[in-house]
């Protein structure tokens, strides 16, 4: 490994593609719910701004994880769907979901134990 040209950790490369507050949520919504229009994604995620949703979708599209289809109609119709390549994330996202759930439970248990010790 050369100091001027470090070899990237592939885990970092993978995380860069899918990490963000909204990317995993958007990906799971497209994986489980199928094709969605922008307005549907916005409605499903009321706390995301229109600008942030646009940015997240563009980044996912650049990573070939999400496909954007524009229909030549008036008013404009744009749909987003998971790509075949994006489907390869399903087992990874499921594993991350399961780990996150277990981790959350572990941290809650740890917090309860600490509170029990403090109240003695």
N, C-alpha and C positions, 0 to 999 in steps of 0.2 A: 504494500500500500504506500503510495507516494503522497507526501504531505501536500503537494500542490494539486493532486488529483485523487482525492480520497474515494474509495469505493463506497457507494451508498449502501446502507443497510436496507435490504429488501422489505423488511417490516415497515420501515419509514416510508418507503415508496408506496406500499399498499395503503398505509394509514393516510397518507397525503391524498389519495384518491377518494377516500370515503369518510374521512373525519371532518367534522364540523357539527355545529349544533343541529342543523336541519338535514344534512345529507342522508344520514342513516334513516331518518324518519321518512323522507321523500322516497328513498329506495324501497323501504318496506311497504309503503303505501302503493307503489307501482307494482311491486312483486305480488302482494296479496290482493290488491284491488283492481289490477289491470290498468289499461289505458285511461288516462285522465286528462282533462283540459286544465289549463292554467287556473281558471276560476274554481274548479273543483279542488285542486291542491290548495289554493288559498283558503277556501272554505274549511277544509280539513285541518288547516294549520292557521287559525285566526291570529296567533301571536307573531307570525312572520310578516315582515313588511313585503310589499310588492317588489321592491328593489332587491331585497335579500333573496326572495324566492326566485327571481329572474337570474341572479348571480349564481345561486346554487344549482339551478337547472342547467345553466350554461357550462358550469364546471363539470357537472356529471355528463353532459353531452360531449364535452371535449375529451373526457376519459373513456368514451364509447360505452358508458354504462346506461345512458338514457338516450332514446331516440326522439327527436322532435319532428313532427310531420305537420306541414302547413298546407291546408287545403285552399285551392283557388276559388273561394266563395266570398260573398259579401253578406254579412260582416265576416271578417277573417275568422277562420277556425284553425286552431293549433292544438295538437294532441301530443302528449308525452307518454312514452311507454318504456319499459325496461328492455334492453337489448338482449340478444342471446348471450353475449359476453357478460352483460350485467347479471344474468341468471346464475352465472358461476359464483356470484357472491352469496347466494342463498345459504349454503352450509356455513359460510364464514359468519354471516350476520346472525344466523340462528345460534351458533356457538358463542358469539359475543353477547347475544341476548341472554342466553342461559348463564354465562359467566357473570354478567352484570347483575342478574337477579340473585345469584348465589352470593356475590360480593356485597350487594346491598343488604341482604339478610345477615351476613356475617358482621358487617359494620353496625347494623342495628343491634345485634346481640352484644357486640363489644361495648356499645354505648350504654346499653342497659346494665351490663356488668359494672361498668365504671360508675354509673349513677348509684348502683347498689352499694358499692364500696364507699362512695362519698357520703352516703346517708347513714352510715354506721356510726 
